[in-house]
């Protein structure tokens, strides 16, 4: 599965990409909302990225399921992700430590 990773944190980007690869997925990492979205079946969206609300709306409108993530203490941001229409919401630790719960292995 192609998974878009909208992530502007240089520590998270490779961790998520490597985790997705290990599960048999193809990550596409971008650090900002693009003018044109790459094709992907799913997306991981850092809810700290500028303009994430329009990103989630655009992705979901295309049929790309989105998993929004933020810190476990950032309850307001996690709520904004829900309101923006994310298919699923996760804390940073959930997305990092239990990535297979969101993107099962395809091996």
PyMOL commands that set and color helices and strands:
alter all, ss='L'
color gray80, all
select helices_A, chain A and resi 10-22+52-61+75-84+92-97+99-102
alter helices_A, ss='H'
color red, helices_A
select strands_A, chain A and resi 2-6+26-30+42-46+65-70+88-91
alter strands_A, ss='S'
color yellow, strands_A
deselect
rebuild
show_as cartoon
